[in-house]
Amino acid sequence: MNKHHLTFPTIVKQGQIIPTDDQFNETYKFLNDAFDQCKGGWALESGVSTSELDGGAELFDNPLFDWLSFPLLDSVRDYWNNDVKYRKDFHLYIESMWANRHHSGDTTGLHAHIGGARSHSHLSCVYYFQKELGGGEIQFENPLQQIHRMCPLHSAYDDWARTDGDTSELHDFYTIDTKSFDYIIFPSWYRHRTRPAISDRIAISVNISGFPLDPTQGDFDE
């Protein structure tokens, strides 16, 4: 009997954090007031990002976001310890936290949250504060894609001009369906992008870093 094995998968954790009505309304007003000050053109965003503003990448400093950052950090610790199995003697902290707003048709280009001197985060999160299913989905790039390109591929798969509708996309990208109040956690090196939004979409992104509590010691059991 023939068998196929999926080897060395990368785990992405998905969950939900649901704000109260007051938390949602206060956060929504704060973010839209911030977005109204943005001009656009930030990094690979076709929409607007609070990162354009002073302090816009440090939303975690604002107690308004405690309803999100505290439970999200708890989930990150579980992912760190039990899914990716990183060192247990590391202290985790939020390095940066910002929000993006997309209107219909807006996208985020392919990128990662760690690269050279620009960031030293270990894990990243995206929280979908406002989002409909079926639009603006996040897509993760196959880390082996460049290696596959070195293989003798047939012409249909090897066409650099293939579109999102091509079935070969299944080999290059993995799409995760999300909706309002969902979050995902993934390694910061994992390159990703978004499909075009179909309606207003607000995503809050978070980078998590860690450092050893005592660099002279090894992992702790607990």
C-alpha positions as CSV (number, residue, x, y, z in Angstrom):
1,M,0.0,0.0,0.0
2,N,1.3,3.4,-0.9
3,K,1.6,6.1,1.8
4,H,2.2,9.8,1.7
5,H,3.7,11.6,4.8
6,L,3.6,15.3,5.6
7,T,7.0,15.9,7.1
8,F,8.3,18.8,9.2
9,P,5.1,20.9,9.4
10,T,5.1,24.4,10.9
11,I,2.4,24.8,13.6
12,V,0.2,27.8,13.5
13,K,-2.1,28.2,16.5
14,Q,-5.6,29.7,16.1
15,G,-8.0,30.8,18.9
16,Q,-10.5,33.5,19.9
17,I,-10.6,36.4,22.3
18,I,-14.0,38.0,22.5
19,P,-14.1,41.6,23.9
20,T,-17.1,42.9,25.9
21,D,-19.3,45.4,24.2
22,D,-17.6,48.3,26.1
23,Q,-14.1,47.0,25.2
24,F,-15.0,46.7,21.6
25,N,-16.6,50.1,21.3
26,E,-13.7,51.9,23.1
27,T,-11.1,50.1,21.1
28,Y,-12.9,50.7,17.8
29,K,-13.1,54.4,18.5
30,F,-9.5,54.6,19.5
31,L,-8.3,52.8,16.5
32,N,-10.4,54.7,13.9
33,D,-9.3,58.0,15.5
34,A,-5.7,56.8,14.9
35,F,-6.4,55.6,11.4
36,D,-7.9,58.9,10.5
37,Q,-4.4,60.5,11.2
38,C,-2.6,58.1,8.9
39,K,-1.7,58.9,5.3
40,G,-0.9,55.3,4.1
41,G,2.1,54.0,2.3
42,W,3.5,52.1,5.3
43,A,5.8,49.2,4.4
44,L,3.8,46.7,2.3
45,E,0.4,47.9,3.4
46,S,-2.0,49.2,0.8
47,G,-4.3,50.3,3.7
48,V,-3.2,52.4,6.7
49,S,-1.3,51.4,9.8
50,T,-0.9,52.9,13.3
51,S,2.8,52.2,12.8
52,E,2.9,55.5,10.8
53,L,2.2,57.4,14.1
54,D,4.4,58.2,17.1
55,G,3.8,55.3,19.5
56,G,1.6,53.6,17.0
57,A,3.7,50.4,17.3
58,E,3.5,50.3,21.1
59,L,-0.2,49.9,21.6
60,F,0.5,47.4,24.4
61,D,1.6,50.4,26.5
62,N,-2.1,51.6,26.5
63,P,-4.2,50.0,29.2
64,L,-7.1,50.1,26.7
65,F,-5.6,47.0,25.1
66,D,-5.1,45.0,28.3
67,W,-8.2,42.9,27.5
68,L,-6.4,41.6,24.4
69,S,-2.7,41.6,25.3
70,F,-2.9,39.7,28.6
71,P,-4.9,36.7,27.4
72,L,-3.0,36.7,24.1
73,L,0.3,36.6,26.0
74,D,-1.0,33.6,28.0
75,S,-1.8,31.8,24.8
76,V,1.6,32.7,23.4
77,R,3.3,31.1,26.4
78,D,1.4,27.9,25.9
79,Y,2.4,27.9,22.2
80,W,6.0,28.7,23.1
81,N,6.3,25.9,25.6
82,N,4.1,23.1,24.2
83,D,3.8,23.6,20.4
84,V,7.2,25.0,19.1
85,K,8.9,23.8,22.3
86,Y,11.2,26.8,22.8
87,R,13.2,27.3,26.0
88,K,11.2,27.2,29.1
89,D,13.6,29.5,31.0
90,F,12.9,32.5,28.7
91,H,10.9,35.5,29.8
92,L,8.4,36.6,27.2
93,Y,7.4,40.2,26.5
94,I,5.6,42.1,23.8
95,E,8.1,43.9,21.6
96,S,5.6,45.7,19.4
97,M,1.9,45.9,18.8
98,W,0.2,47.9,16.0
99,A,-3.0,47.9,14.0
100,N,-3.8,48.0,10.2
101,R,-7.1,48.9,8.5
102,H,-8.0,47.6,5.1
103,H,-10.9,48.7,2.9
104,S,-12.2,46.5,0.1
105,G,-9.3,45.5,-2.2
106,D,-6.5,46.3,0.2
107,T,-3.7,43.9,0.8
108,T,-0.5,43.3,2.8
109,G,2.5,42.1,0.7
110,L,4.6,39.1,1.4
111,H,6.9,39.6,4.4
112,A,8.1,38.2,7.7
113,H,8.3,39.8,11.2
114,I,12.0,39.1,11.6
115,G,14.8,40.0,9.3
116,G,18.3,41.3,9.9
117,A,18.5,44.2,12.3
118,R,14.9,45.3,11.8
119,S,13.4,43.0,14.4
120,H,14.4,40.4,16.9
121,S,11.0,38.9,17.6
122,H,10.6,35.2,18.0
123,L,6.8,34.8,17.7
124,S,4.1,36.9,16.0
125,C,0.4,37.1,16.4
126,V,-2.4,38.6,14.3
127,Y,-5.8,39.4,16.0
128,Y,-8.7,40.1,13.7
129,F,-10.6,42.8,15.5
130,Q,-12.9,43.2,12.5
131,K,-13.1,40.8,9.6
132,E,-15.5,38.8,7.5
133,L,-14.9,35.2,6.4
134,G,-13.8,34.8,2.8
135,G,-11.8,38.0,2.3
136,G,-8.4,39.4,3.4
137,E,-7.3,35.9,4.5
138,I,-3.7,35.4,5.6
139,Q,-1.6,33.1,3.5
140,F,1.7,31.5,4.7
141,E,4.4,30.8,2.2
142,N,5.8,27.3,2.0
143,P,9.3,27.7,3.5
144,L,10.5,25.0,1.0
145,Q,9.2,26.8,-2.0
146,Q,12.6,28.1,-3.1
147,I,14.1,24.6,-2.7
148,H,11.3,23.1,-4.8
149,R,12.2,25.6,-7.5
150,M,15.5,23.9,-7.9
151,C,13.8,20.7,-8.9
152,P,12.8,19.6,-12.5
153,L,9.2,20.9,-12.2
154,H,6.8,20.5,-15.1
155,S,6.0,23.7,-17.0
156,A,2.6,24.4,-15.5
157,Y,3.9,24.4,-11.9
158,D,7.1,26.2,-12.9
159,D,5.3,29.2,-14.4
160,W,6.3,32.3,-12.5
161,A,3.2,34.1,-13.7
162,R,0.7,31.7,-12.2
163,T,-2.2,33.3,-10.4
164,D,-3.9,32.9,-7.1
165,G,-6.6,30.8,-8.8
166,D,-4.1,28.3,-10.0
167,T,-4.1,25.0,-8.1
168,S,-0.3,25.2,-7.8
169,E,-1.0,27.9,-5.1
170,L,-1.6,24.9,-2.8
171,H,2.1,24.1,-3.0
172,D,3.3,27.7,-2.5
173,F,0.8,29.1,0.1
174,Y,-1.4,27.8,2.9
175,T,-4.5,29.9,3.6
176,I,-6.1,30.2,7.0
177,D,-9.8,31.2,7.2
178,T,-10.4,33.7,10.0
179,K,-13.2,36.0,11.2
180,S,-13.7,38.8,13.8
181,F,-12.1,38.0,17.2
182,D,-9.9,35.1,15.9
183,Y,-6.2,35.2,16.5
184,I,-3.3,33.2,15.1
185,I,0.2,32.7,16.5
186,F,3.2,31.7,14.4
187,P,7.0,31.8,14.3
188,S,8.2,35.3,13.3
189,W,10.3,33.9,10.4
190,Y,7.2,32.5,8.7
191,R,6.6,34.7,5.6
192,H,3.0,35.6,4.9
193,R,0.7,37.9,3.0
194,T,-3.0,38.7,2.7
195,R,-5.6,38.2,0.0
196,P,-7.6,41.3,-0.9
197,A,-10.1,42.4,1.7
198,I,-13.8,42.2,0.7
199,S,-14.9,44.8,3.3
200,D,-13.5,46.8,6.1
201,R,-10.9,44.8,8.0
202,I,-9.0,45.7,11.2
203,A,-6.1,43.5,12.3
204,I,-3.9,44.0,15.3
205,S,-0.4,42.5,15.0
206,V,1.9,41.6,17.9
207,N,5.5,40.6,18.0
208,I,6.8,38.6,21.0
209,S,10.4,38.3,22.1
210,G,12.1,36.3,24.8
211,F,15.3,36.4,26.7
212,P,16.8,34.0,29.3
213,L,16.0,34.7,32.9
214,D,19.5,33.5,33.7
215,P,21.8,33.1,30.7
216,T,24.2,31.0,32.7
217,Q,21.6,28.3,33.3
218,G,19.8,25.8,31.2
219,D,16.1,25.2,30.6
220,F,13.7,25.1,33.5
221,D,11.2,22.2,33.8
222,E,8.4,24.6,34.8
